[in-house]
Amino acid sequence: MWVKRAARPALRSRLGFWLLAALARLTRREILRPRTNPGGPEGLRSEAELLDRLRARGVHVPPVLGLAADGSWLALGSLGESLGSQLARLADAGARRALLVAAARGLGELHAQGFVHGAPLPRNLTASDRAPERIGFLDFEDHTESRMRLACAQARDLALLLWGAARWAERDGELLPAMLAAWKAKAPDSAGEELAGLVRFARRCRAPLRPFLRWCGGDLRRASLALETLLRDERRSGSEAPAPPRSEPPLGVGGGTPEGRPAAGEGF
């Protein structure tokens, strides 16, 4: 059993929210809007309500065991060890990939039911040894969908998951593409379209920053790895798209008149 205590977001978090909100307004990118984390009793009550709704839909989340009348604490059942802890001790790249691909597939299934997680990082996910394909979700504290459209929030979820997994992708080049494919196989098309818009925006921002990536911290390097995966997928999707049909004149061969003669002012 876990007991969560009501607490307001720290000053550092509030400052980060403010800076991200300013960037979202400057760039007019909805997906950059900061998540809403009310904290305190309101946050715990909201999380308990959402967990009950998710369990009713068959999503693997902790059961709500109790909620204080004043909202000061929330008691939850345990789903076991977090995915982050499991990945940290795994030495086999194939086993790590299997867990993370299952996580991406599980996130896509969550999105297909019309839900958003808000922060689907490995520390907020679980997988049991008996059923590693059954992904559990923890900590629904961030109300991303209250700040942006559902499809946009779902695309943001996937981007965060790829970023969180990128630390293991430096030695496994197939990891992120496999995760992306697993998510796309389950997620709604609308979320995929929003993800494509994010990729187009990030491509423009990445070009001037590329020379400085080698001096950036690990977070930015992982973000670059995740973005490169999305860019390759976009290029591959574009090359596989069917060519648009050629427009043919309705009658004749000249395209100018029904009889096939060139229109006035046209020559052969």
Secondary structure, DSSP 8 states (H G I E B T S, - for coil): -EEEE-----HHHHHHHHHHHHHHHHHT-GGGS------HHHHHHHHHHHHHHHHHTT-----EEEE-TTSSEEEE----SBHHHHHHH---HHHHHHHHHHHHHHHHHHHHTT---S---GGGEEE-SS-TTSEEE------GGGTS-HHHHHHHHHHHHHHHHHHHHTT-TTHHHHHHHHHHHHS-HHHHHHHHHHHHHHHHHHHHHGGGGGGS-HHHHHHHHHHHHHHHHHHHHHHHS--------SSTTTSSSTTS---TT---
